Amino acid sequence: MADSIDKKVKLIWDFRGPAAARTAEHHEKHLVEFMEAQGLNTEMTGCDHLNEMYSMAYLVVEEVEVENLRKLLKPHRGQIFKP
């Protein structure tokens, strides 16, 4: 069983409407820039395009980082990350 320090959380920003895909991709770029500026891991970012009107940008972080990043980045939601 993994320690709680090994748990990862997927922070998610949802975008809806005709520009959802472009907006999610643009938001991901800002997430990468923020993480690089903070000296944090940027390997686990991305976008999921669920349909033409709904896309999401996401960032996967260690569980211990969630509280601080939630305050700074204000994700819409989060979930336990399972690779």
SULBELNOR-V9135 format. One record per residue. N is the residue number from 1. D_FIRST is the distance of its C-alpha to the first C-alpha in Angstrom with 1 decimal. Layout:
n | d_first
N | D_FIRST
N | D_FIRST
//
This chain:
n | d_first
1 | 0.0
2 | 3.8
3 | 6.6
4 | 9.3
5 | 11.5
6 | 10.0
7 | 10.7
8 | 14.0
9 | 16.9
10 | 19.8
11 | 23.0
12 | 25.8
13 | 29.6
14 | 31.6
15 | 35.1
16 | 37.6
17 | 41.1
18 | 43.1
19 | 41.9
20 | 38.1
21 | 37.2
22 | 39.2
23 | 38.0
24 | 34.3
25 | 35.0
26 | 36.9
27 | 34.3
28 | 31.7
29 | 34.1
30 | 34.3
31 | 30.5
32 | 30.5
33 | 33.5
34 | 31.9
35 | 28.6
36 | 30.8
37 | 33.0
38 | 30.1
39 | 28.7
40 | 25.4
41 | 23.7
42 | 25.7
43 | 24.0
44 | 22.4
45 | 25.4
46 | 27.5
47 | 29.5
48 | 29.3
49 | 32.7
50 | 32.4
51 | 36.1
52 | 39.4
53 | 39.1
54 | 35.4
55 | 33.2
56 | 30.4
57 | 29.3
58 | 25.8
59 | 23.8
60 | 20.1
61 | 19.0
62 | 16.3
63 | 15.6
64 | 17.5
65 | 20.5
66 | 20.9
67 | 23.2
68 | 25.6
69 | 25.7
70 | 26.3
71 | 29.3
72 | 30.7
73 | 30.2
74 | 30.3
75 | 28.2
76 | 29.2
77 | 25.7
78 | 22.0
79 | 19.0
80 | 15.3
81 | 15.4
82 | 13.9
83 | 15.4
//
